[in-house]
Amino acid sequence: MTARTRRLSRLRRMVPDGRSSRAAEAREARPAEARGGRARRRGAQPKVVALGGGMGLSASLAALRRITGDLTAVVTVADDGGSSGRLRDELGVLPPGDLRKALAALCGDDDWGQTWARVIQHRFQSQGDLHDHAVGNLLIVALWEQLGDHVQALDLVGKLLGAHGRVLPMSAVPLELQALVKGHDPMRPEDVDTVRGQATVALTPGEVQSVHVVPHDPPAVPEAVAAVLDADWVVLGPGSWFSSVIPHLLVPELLDALTVTKARKVLSLNLAPQPGETAGFSPQRHLEVLGRHAPKLALDVVLADEAAVPDRDSLTEAAKRLGAAVELAPVARTDGSPRHDPELLAAAYDRIFRMHGRIGPWR
């Protein structure tokens, strides 16, 4: 019996009826604020887990917090640039930046929430060592050092902010992202080179063919696995495809949880190709590369902005190969920028949950 077969067998035993006792215990142990706050009636809304990193995940969370009070973000931990990269190199910690952005996105629209969102996103400007460090990064790392527990510290920050959801790292160790890139050197357009580091991969010239992480078998955070197993819906994307979305599929136990969970899964596509890692990619090509990295992962719905899909038939065929239906909806901001509108994205998610979800108490 292979290691993956043993993991799958164990995970299936954890969800005999679509819910695991381990997941339920993890959910009940978290702060009330992380379960949606006092104003939301328990059990009245779907349990949603959102996977991603950076601005793409922030857009998804800003939308999802409007339609559910039971929301968990599972965040990439491969960032090696800017403030996060410096803290990671100097202190050997998980990169806190994407975790901070997720917490900011979960802040409420009231004065308290918006004030704290601005505070944790604030970056110092100086000629010294504090230059470009984000307040939230320093706060998170300080609590990690004080408490010695990633999850407990993030829950405490969420409680301080009044966050409408919970934020978890996808792995307990910092990861290095590596990509195989064809034509990275324009003088050798047919050669394939290894490009190392998330910040470099995100902006690499050439064609990214695949990505992997180091270490190759990173441990998943148990609470993240439990959340996926206990979810009604899992949302993957939008975001940087190779550096924020696909890395979740490279953590073996997290991928196994996504494979065996009874949750429905929706993939939210980007509004435009990203310069560098997905330059020139069609919507359907995004699905093809995701499928190559996780060939056994089935999806239920692919969400795309109707204006960003020039070839609907090809996208429909690519989605079918992943087991998914395509839902087209206007989710972009009306100012012409390739950014999601949180209200429109929330409406699209709500419609998908109601149309494609099983009968649930949120109906």
C-alpha positions as CSV (number, residue, x, y, z in Angstrom):
1,M,0.0,0.0,0.0
2,T,1.5,3.4,-1.0
3,A,1.7,6.4,1.3
4,R,-1.0,8.2,-0.7
5,T,-3.3,5.1,-0.5
6,R,-2.9,5.1,3.2
7,R,-3.6,8.8,3.5
8,L,-6.7,8.5,1.3
9,S,-8.0,5.6,3.4
10,R,-7.5,7.5,6.6
11,L,-9.2,10.6,5.2
12,R,-12.2,8.7,4.0
13,R,-12.7,7.2,7.4
14,M,-12.8,10.8,8.7
15,V,-15.8,11.6,6.5
16,P,-18.1,8.6,6.7
17,D,-21.2,10.9,6.4
18,G,-19.6,13.9,4.8
19,R,-18.5,15.2,8.2
20,S,-15.6,14.2,10.4
21,S,-15.4,14.4,14.1
22,R,-11.9,15.8,13.8
23,A,-13.2,18.6,11.6
24,A,-16.1,19.3,13.8
25,E,-13.9,19.5,16.9
26,A,-11.5,21.8,15.1
27,R,-14.4,24.0,14.0
28,E,-15.9,24.2,17.4
29,A,-12.6,25.0,19.1
30,R,-12.0,28.1,17.1
31,P,-13.2,31.6,18.3
32,A,-16.8,32.6,17.8
33,E,-15.6,35.6,15.7
34,A,-13.9,33.2,13.3
35,R,-17.2,31.4,12.9
36,G,-18.9,34.5,11.6
37,G,-19.6,36.6,14.7
38,R,-22.5,36.7,17.2
39,A,-25.0,38.2,14.7
40,R,-25.0,35.1,12.5
41,R,-27.2,32.2,13.4
42,R,-25.1,29.0,13.6
43,G,-25.9,26.5,10.9
44,A,-27.8,29.0,8.8
45,Q,-25.2,29.3,6.0
46,P,-22.9,27.1,4.0
47,K,-19.4,26.2,5.4
48,V,-17.0,27.5,2.8
49,V,-13.2,27.1,2.4
50,A,-11.4,29.4,0.0
51,L,-7.9,28.4,-1.2
52,G,-5.4,30.8,-2.8
53,G,-3.1,33.7,-2.0
54,G,-2.5,37.4,-2.7
55,M,-5.0,39.7,-4.2
56,G,-7.0,36.9,-5.9
57,L,-7.8,35.3,-2.6
58,S,-8.5,38.7,-1.1
59,A,-11.1,39.4,-3.8
60,S,-12.7,36.0,-3.2
61,L,-12.9,36.5,0.6
62,A,-14.3,40.0,0.3
63,A,-17.1,38.5,-1.7
64,L,-17.6,35.3,0.3
65,R,-17.9,37.1,3.7
66,R,-20.9,38.8,2.3
67,I,-22.9,35.6,1.9
68,T,-21.7,33.2,4.6
69,G,-20.7,33.5,8.2
70,D,-18.7,30.2,8.2
71,L,-15.7,30.9,6.1
72,T,-12.1,29.6,6.2
73,A,-9.2,30.8,4.1
74,V,-6.3,28.4,3.4
75,V,-3.4,30.4,2.2
76,T,-0.2,29.7,0.3
77,V,3.2,30.0,2.2
78,A,5.7,30.3,-0.6
79,D,6.1,34.0,-0.8
80,D,9.8,35.1,-0.8
81,G,9.6,38.7,-1.9
82,G,9.3,42.0,-0.1
83,S,8.6,42.2,3.6
84,S,7.6,38.6,3.8
85,G,10.7,37.4,2.2
86,R,12.9,39.4,4.5
87,L,11.2,38.1,7.6
88,R,11.3,34.6,6.2
89,D,15.0,34.9,5.6
90,E,15.9,36.6,8.8
91,L,13.7,34.7,11.3
92,G,13.0,31.4,9.5
93,V,9.2,31.9,9.8
94,L,6.3,31.3,7.4
95,P,5.9,34.3,5.0
96,P,3.1,36.3,6.7
97,G,2.2,38.6,3.8
98,D,-0.6,36.5,2.1
99,L,-2.0,35.6,5.5
100,R,-2.1,39.3,6.4
101,K,-3.9,40.1,3.1
102,A,-6.5,37.5,3.8
103,L,-7.2,38.8,7.3
104,A,-7.6,42.3,5.9
105,A,-10.1,41.0,3.3
106,L,-12.1,39.4,6.1
107,C,-12.4,42.7,8.1
108,G,-15.9,44.1,8.3
109,D,-17.2,47.2,6.6
110,D,-17.7,49.1,9.9
111,D,-15.3,51.6,11.3
112,W,-13.5,49.0,13.5
113,G,-13.0,46.6,10.6
114,Q,-11.9,49.2,8.1
115,T,-9.5,50.9,10.5
116,W,-7.8,47.6,11.4
117,A,-7.6,46.6,7.8
118,R,-5.8,49.8,7.0
119,V,-3.5,49.4,10.0
120,I,-2.3,45.9,9.2
121,Q,-1.8,46.8,5.6
122,H,0.2,49.9,6.4
123,R,3.8,49.9,5.3
124,F,6.5,51.9,6.9
125,Q,8.5,54.3,4.7
126,S,12.0,55.1,6.0
127,Q,15.6,54.9,5.2
128,G,16.2,52.2,7.7
129,D,15.5,48.6,8.4
130,L,11.8,49.0,8.8
131,H,11.3,50.3,5.3
132,D,8.4,48.6,3.4
133,H,7.6,46.3,6.3
134,A,3.9,45.9,6.8
135,V,2.5,46.4,10.3
136,G,0.4,43.2,10.0
137,N,3.4,41.1,9.1
138,L,5.3,42.2,12.2
139,L,2.2,41.6,14.4
140,I,1.7,38.1,13.0
141,V,5.3,37.1,13.4
142,A,5.5,38.6,16.9
143,L,2.5,36.4,18.0
144,W,4.1,33.4,16.4
145,E,7.2,33.9,18.5
146,Q,5.1,34.6,21.6
147,L,2.7,31.7,21.3
148,G,4.7,29.2,19.3
149,D,1.6,28.2,17.4
150,H,0.7,29.4,13.8
151,V,-3.0,28.7,14.1
152,Q,-3.5,30.1,17.6
153,A,-1.7,33.3,16.6
154,L,-3.7,33.8,13.5
155,D,-7.0,33.2,15.4
156,L,-5.9,35.8,17.9
157,V,-5.2,38.4,15.2
158,G,-8.6,37.6,13.6
159,K,-10.3,38.1,16.9
160,L,-8.6,41.5,17.3
161,L,-9.7,42.6,13.8
162,G,-13.2,41.2,14.2
163,A,-12.6,39.1,11.1
164,H,-15.5,37.5,9.4
165,G,-13.8,34.1,9.0
166,R,-10.7,32.2,9.8
167,V,-7.3,32.3,8.2
168,L,-5.0,29.2,8.1
169,P,-1.6,28.5,6.3
170,M,-1.8,25.6,3.9
171,S,1.5,24.1,5.2
172,A,3.3,24.3,8.5
173,V,6.7,25.0,6.8
174,P,7.8,27.7,4.4
175,L,7.9,26.5,0.8
176,E,10.1,27.3,-2.1
177,L,8.2,27.4,-5.4
178,Q,10.1,26.1,-8.5
179,A,9.0,26.3,-12.1
180,L,10.1,24.6,-15.3
181,V,10.0,27.4,-17.9
182,K,10.5,27.1,-21.6
183,G,12.3,30.1,-23.2
184,H,13.2,31.7,-20.0
185,D,16.4,32.8,-21.7
186,P,15.3,34.5,-25.0
187,M,18.6,33.5,-26.5
188,R,17.6,29.8,-26.0
189,P,13.9,29.8,-26.8
190,E,13.5,26.0,-26.9
191,D,15.4,25.3,-23.7
192,V,13.7,24.5,-20.4
193,D,15.1,26.1,-17.3
194,T,14.3,25.8,-13.6
195,V,13.2,29.1,-12.1
196,R,13.2,29.3,-8.3
197,G,11.2,31.5,-5.9
198,Q,7.6,32.7,-6.0
199,A,8.4,36.3,-6.7
200,T,10.6,35.3,-9.7
201,V,8.1,32.7,-11.0
202,A,5.3,35.3,-11.0
203,L,7.1,37.6,-13.4
204,T,9.2,35.1,-15.4
205,P,9.6,35.5,-19.1
206,G,9.0,32.4,-21.2
207,E,6.3,29.8,-20.8
208,V,5.7,28.1,-17.5
209,Q,5.2,24.4,-18.1
210,S,4.9,23.1,-14.5
211,V,5.6,24.0,-10.9
212,H,6.6,22.1,-7.8
213,V,7.4,22.9,-4.2
214,V,10.4,22.2,-2.0
215,P,10.2,20.3,0.2
216,H,8.4,18.0,-2.1
217,D,6.2,16.4,0.5
218,P,5.3,19.3,2.8
219,P,3.1,18.8,5.9
220,A,-0.4,20.2,5.7
221,V,-1.8,22.2,8.6
222,P,-4.2,19.8,10.3
223,E,-6.9,22.5,10.7
224,A,-6.7,23.2,7.0
225,V,-7.3,19.6,6.1
226,A,-10.1,19.4,8.6
227,A,-11.8,22.5,7.2
228,V,-11.7,21.0,3.7
229,L,-13.2,17.7,4.9
230,D,-16.0,19.6,6.8
231,A,-16.9,22.1,4.1
232,D,-20.0,22.4,2.0
233,W,-18.1,24.3,-0.7
234,V,-14.5,24.7,-1.6
235,V,-13.5,27.7,-3.7
236,L,-10.2,27.7,-5.6
237,G,-9.0,30.9,-7.2
238,P,-8.9,33.4,-8.6
239,G,-5.2,34.5,-8.3
240,S,-1.8,34.0,-9.8
241,W,-2.3,30.6,-11.3
242,F,1.1,29.0,-10.9
243,S,2.2,30.8,-7.7
244,S,-1.0,31.1,-5.7
245,V,-3.6,28.6,-7.0
246,I,-1.8,25.5,-8.1
247,P,0.5,25.3,-5.0
248,H,-2.4,24.1,-2.9
249,L,-2.5,21.0,-5.1
250,L,1.2,20.3,-4.4
251,V,0.6,19.6,-0.6
252,P,-0.2,15.9,-0.7
253,E,-2.5,15.7,2.3
254,L,-4.4,18.8,1.3
255,L,-4.8,17.4,-2.3
256,D,-6.0,14.2,-0.8
257,A,-8.6,16.0,1.3
258,L,-9.8,17.9,-1.8
259,T,-10.2,14.5,-3.5
260,V,-12.2,12.8,-0.8
261,T,-14.2,15.6,0.7
262,K,-18.0,15.6,0.1
263,A,-17.8,19.4,-0.5
264,R,-18.7,20.8,-3.9
265,K,-15.8,22.6,-5.6
266,V,-15.9,25.8,-7.6
267,L,-12.9,27.1,-9.6
268,S,-13.0,30.9,-10.1
269,L,-11.1,32.0,-13.1
270,N,-9.1,35.2,-13.5
271,L,-10.3,38.1,-15.5
272,A,-7.2,38.3,-17.7
273,P,-3.9,36.5,-18.2
274,Q,-1.2,37.6,-15.8
275,P,1.9,39.1,-17.4
276,G,4.7,36.7,-16.8
277,E,3.5,33.3,-15.6
278,T,0.2,33.1,-17.7
279,A,0.9,35.6,-20.5
280,G,-1.2,34.5,-23.5
281,F,-3.2,31.9,-21.7
282,S,-6.8,31.3,-22.7
283,P,-9.4,30.5,-20.0
284,Q,-9.4,26.9,-21.0
285,R,-5.6,26.6,-20.9
286,H,-5.8,27.6,-17.2
287,L,-8.0,24.5,-16.7
288,E,-5.7,22.3,-18.7
289,V,-2.6,23.2,-16.6
290,L,-4.5,22.8,-13.4
291,G,-5.7,19.3,-14.5
292,R,-2.1,18.3,-15.3
293,H,-1.0,19.2,-11.8
294,A,-3.9,17.3,-10.2
295,P,-5.3,14.8,-12.7
296,K,-7.5,13.0,-10.1
297,L,-9.1,16.2,-8.8
298,A,-12.7,16.7,-10.0
299,L,-14.5,20.0,-9.9
300,D,-18.2,20.9,-9.9
301,V,-18.3,24.4,-11.3
302,V,-16.0,26.8,-13.2
303,L,-16.9,30.4,-12.7
304,A,-15.8,33.0,-15.3
305,D,-16.7,36.5,-16.3
306,E,-18.7,36.4,-19.5
307,A,-16.6,39.2,-21.1
308,A,-13.4,37.3,-20.4
309,V,-14.4,34.2,-22.4
310,P,-14.0,34.6,-26.2
311,D,-14.5,30.9,-26.9
312,R,-17.3,29.5,-24.7
313,D,-17.4,26.1,-26.4
314,S,-13.7,25.4,-25.7
315,L,-14.0,26.4,-22.1
316,T,-17.1,24.2,-21.7
317,E,-15.2,21.2,-23.1
318,A,-12.2,21.9,-20.9
319,A,-14.4,22.1,-17.8
320,K,-16.2,18.9,-18.7
321,R,-12.9,17.1,-18.7
322,L,-12.6,18.1,-15.0
323,G,-16.2,17.1,-14.3
324,A,-17.4,20.7,-14.1
325,A,-20.2,22.9,-15.5
326,V,-19.4,26.4,-16.6
327,E,-21.2,29.4,-15.0
328,L,-20.7,32.8,-16.7
329,A,-21.5,35.9,-14.8
330,P,-20.5,39.6,-14.8
331,V,-18.0,39.7,-11.9
332,A,-15.5,42.4,-13.0
333,R,-15.4,46.0,-11.8
334,T,-17.0,48.4,-14.2
335,D,-14.0,50.7,-14.3
336,G,-12.3,48.5,-16.9
337,S,-9.6,47.2,-14.6
338,P,-9.0,43.4,-14.4
339,R,-10.2,43.2,-10.8
340,H,-13.2,41.5,-9.3
341,D,-16.1,43.5,-7.9
342,P,-16.9,42.0,-4.5
343,E,-20.6,42.6,-4.7
344,L,-20.9,41.0,-8.2
345,L,-18.6,38.2,-7.2
346,A,-20.7,37.6,-4.1
347,A,-23.9,37.4,-6.1
348,A,-22.3,34.9,-8.5
349,Y,-21.1,32.7,-5.6
350,D,-24.5,32.8,-4.0
351,R,-26.2,31.8,-7.2
352,I,-23.8,28.9,-7.7
353,F,-24.2,27.7,-4.1
354,R,-28.0,27.7,-4.5
355,M,-28.2,26.2,-8.0
356,H,-25.5,23.6,-7.7
357,G,-25.4,22.9,-4.0
358,R,-27.1,20.1,-2.2
359,I,-30.2,21.0,-0.2
360,G,-28.9,22.9,2.8
361,P,-30.0,25.0,5.7
362,W,-28.9,28.2,3.9
363,R,-31.7,27.7,1.2
